[in-house]
Amino acid sequence: MICVLGATYKEISLLLSSLVNVQSLNLGKSCLWQGKIKKQNLIVALTGIGPVNAAYLTTLLLEKYPIKMVVLTGCGGAFPGIGLELGNIALANEEIWAEAGAYTEEGWRSLAEINLPYWDKEGKRLFHRFSLKGLHTEFFGKEISNLLSSETFKIGPFITVLASTGNQQRLKVLKQRFPEGICENMEGAAVAQICQMYKLPFLEIRGISNFLGEYRRSNWEIDLATNNVQKIIIELLERHQKWPF
């Protein structure tokens, strides 16, 4: 069984309309729906915005259901100048907590630099960066590349924040700290951390709704971003009915 997560209803509504044999369920304080796309058994769940909500529901789901893979979708903000436009698609090959660490007199230092892991069990230590480079990201990256042009699809690190980057000063800090970053979001690193703790494959794919560095909600294209990315996920589910591999 695959679980697809979205922070808001708009980010999962198209997926829900594609499900057959749908059953509405409640888990804890959260809403979820169980059904199928083709032969693939799915749970589609509404996490709510932010890392606490996302980690809470992901943990509940993994404890209760026989989930073999987690997919996180929704909209995200693109770093300007990397070639992504509004409505384009981004796939994470890494998730990064933007501020986890310490602010010292010499500047910001990451959790790895101060040797303070979020998770330290069974020989595995998790700090502020979670690599998603694996079989599923590589495979679906190629599949999406076959569906879209290189101008409308990018693969790279995602940055998880608690506040959207809506000014140039904050954007400059993030670009200096994570020059390889392509997309900002508010849930990804939390779900990535939970999935690595449970040793499950995790895929994060988002539609670009806005650019970092300014905060003009009237310029955001949330509907375009969320519809485009859900269409890609539905296409992949219909093409490949045995996730994970």
C-alpha positions in Angstrom: 0.0 0.0 0.0 1.2 3.5 -0.9 0.4 6.6 1.2 0.1 10.0 -0.5 0.2 13.0 1.8 -0.8 16.6 1.2 -0.9 19.5 3.6 -4.1 21.1 2.3 -7.3 19.7 0.6 -6.4 21.5 -2.6 -3.2 19.6 -2.8 -4.9 16.2 -2.8 -8.4 16.9 -4.3 -7.6 15.7 -7.8 -6.1 12.5 -6.5 -9.2 11.9 -4.4 -11.5 12.4 -7.5 -9.4 9.7 -9.3 -9.8 7.1 -6.5 -12.3 4.3 -6.9 -13.9 2.3 -4.1 -13.2 5.2 -1.8 -13.6 4.9 2.0 -13.4 8.0 4.2 -11.6 7.4 7.5 -10.4 9.2 10.5 -7.1 8.7 12.3 -6.4 10.6 15.4 -7.3 14.2 14.6 -6.7 13.7 10.8 -8.8 12.9 7.7 -7.8 10.2 5.2 -9.3 8.3 2.3 -8.6 4.7 1.2 -9.2 3.5 -2.4 -7.5 2.5 -5.6 -6.1 4.0 -8.8 -6.0 1.1 -11.3 -4.8 -1.8 -9.1 -2.7 0.3 -6.7 -4.1 0.4 -3.2 -3.8 3.9 -1.8 -4.3 6.0 1.3 -4.6 9.7 0.6 -4.2 11.8 3.7 -4.6 15.4 4.7 -1.8 16.3 7.1 -2.4 20.0 7.7 0.3 22.6 7.3 3.8 22.4 8.8 6.2 19.8 10.1 4.4 18.9 13.4 1.2 18.1 11.6 3.0 16.2 8.9 5.2 14.1 11.3 2.2 13.4 13.6 0.0 11.9 10.8 2.9 10.1 9.1 3.7 8.3 12.3 0.1 7.4 13.0 -0.3 6.0 9.5 2.9 4.0 9.6 2.0 2.5 12.9 -1.6 1.5 11.8 -1.4 0.5 8.1 0.9 -1.8 6.1 2.3 1.2 4.1 5.3 0.3 2.0 6.0 3.8 0.5 5.2 7.4 1.3 4.6 10.1 -1.3 4.4 13.8 -0.3 2.9 16.3 -2.7 1.7 19.8 -2.8 3.0 23.2 -3.9 6.3 24.8 -3.2 8.3 28.0 -3.7 11.2 27.9 -6.3 14.5 29.6 -5.8 14.7 32.2 -8.6 17.1 31.8 -11.4 17.3 28.0 -11.5 15.0 27.5 -14.5 11.7 26.6 -12.8 8.6 28.6 -13.7 5.2 28.7 -12.1 3.3 25.4 -12.6 6.5 23.5 -13.2 7.4 20.3 -11.3 10.2 19.6 -8.8 11.3 16.3 -7.4 13.4 16.1 -4.2 16.7 14.2 -4.1 17.4 15.5 -0.6 15.4 17.2 2.2 17.0 19.8 4.4 15.9 21.4 7.7 16.8 25.1 7.0 17.6 26.2 10.5 18.3 23.1 12.6 21.5 23.7 14.4 23.0 26.6 16.4 23.6 30.3 15.9 27.0 31.1 17.2 29.2 34.2 17.2 30.8 32.8 14.0 27.4 32.3 12.4 25.0 29.4 11.9 26.3 25.8 12.4 24.4 22.7 11.4 23.4 19.8 13.6 26.1 17.7 12.0 28.7 20.4 12.8 27.7 20.5 16.5 27.3 16.7 16.6 23.7 16.8 17.8 21.6 14.2 15.8 17.8 14.2 15.7 17.9 10.4 15.7 20.7 8.1 17.0 19.6 4.4 17.0 20.6 1.1 15.5 23.8 2.6 14.1 21.9 5.3 12.2 22.4 9.0 12.9 20.1 11.6 11.3 21.0 15.2 11.4 19.4 18.1 9.3 19.9 16.6 5.8 18.0 13.5 4.5 19.3 12.0 1.3 16.5 10.8 -1.0 18.8 9.6 -3.7 17.7 6.0 -4.3 16.0 3.6 -6.6 12.6 5.2 -6.5 13.7 8.8 -6.9 16.0 7.8 -9.7 13.3 5.8 -11.5 10.5 8.3 -11.1 12.8 11.1 -12.0 13.5 9.4 -15.4 9.7 8.7 -15.8 8.8 12.3 -15.1 11.6 13.5 -17.5 9.9 11.4 -20.2 6.6 13.1 -19.6 7.9 16.6 -19.3 10.7 18.7 -20.8 13.9 19.6 -19.0 12.6 23.2 -18.9 9.6 22.3 -16.9 11.0 19.7 -14.5 14.0 19.8 -12.1 15.5 17.4 -9.5 17.4 18.7 -6.5 17.4 19.4 -2.8 14.3 20.8 -1.1 14.5 23.1 1.9 12.0 22.8 4.8 11.2 26.0 6.6 8.7 27.2 9.2 8.1 30.6 7.5 7.9 31.3 3.8 10.8 33.2 2.3 9.2 36.5 1.3 12.0 39.0 1.3 15.4 39.3 -0.4 17.4 39.3 2.9 16.1 35.9 3.9 16.5 34.6 0.4 20.2 35.6 0.4 20.7 33.7 3.7 19.2 30.5 2.3 21.1 30.7 -1.0 24.4 31.2 0.9 23.6 28.3 3.2 22.1 25.9 0.6 23.3 27.0 -2.8 22.1 23.8 -4.4 18.5 24.2 -3.1 15.7 24.3 -5.7 12.4 24.4 -3.7 11.1 25.5 -0.4 8.3 23.8 1.6 7.0 23.4 5.1 6.6 19.6 5.6 9.2 17.7 3.6 12.0 17.2 6.1 9.6 16.1 8.8 8.2 13.3 6.6 11.6 12.4 5.3 12.9 12.0 8.8 10.0 9.8 9.9 10.3 7.6 6.7 14.1 7.1 7.4 13.4 6.2 11.0 10.9 3.6 9.7 13.2 2.6 6.8 10.6 3.2 4.1 11.1 4.7 0.7 9.9 8.4 0.4 9.2 10.4 -2.7 8.5 14.2 -2.6 7.1 15.9 -5.7 5.8 19.4 -5.8 4.3 21.9 -8.2 5.9 25.4 -8.2 3.4 28.0 -7.0 5.6 31.0 -6.3 9.2 32.3 -6.3 11.2 33.0 -3.1 12.2 36.5 -2.2 8.9 38.3 -2.4 5.6 37.8 -0.7 2.8 38.7 -3.0 0.1 36.1 -2.7 -1.8 37.6 -5.6 1.0 36.4 -7.9 1.0 32.8 -6.6 -0.4 30.1 -8.9 -1.5 27.5 -6.3 -4.2 26.0 -8.4 -1.9 25.6 -11.4 0.9 24.1 -9.3 -1.3 21.6 -7.3 -3.3 20.5 -10.4 -0.1 19.9 -12.5 1.7 17.9 -9.9 -1.3 15.7 -9.1 -1.8 14.9 -12.8 1.8 13.7 -12.9 1.3 11.5 -9.8 -1.9 10.0 -11.2 -0.2 9.3 -14.5 2.7 7.5 -12.7 0.2 5.5 -10.6 -1.6 4.4 -13.7 1.5 3.5 -15.6 3.3 1.6 -12.7 1.0 -0.4 -10.5 3.6 -2.0 -8.3 5.0 0.6 -6.0 7.4 0.2 -4.3 9.6 -2.1 -6.4 
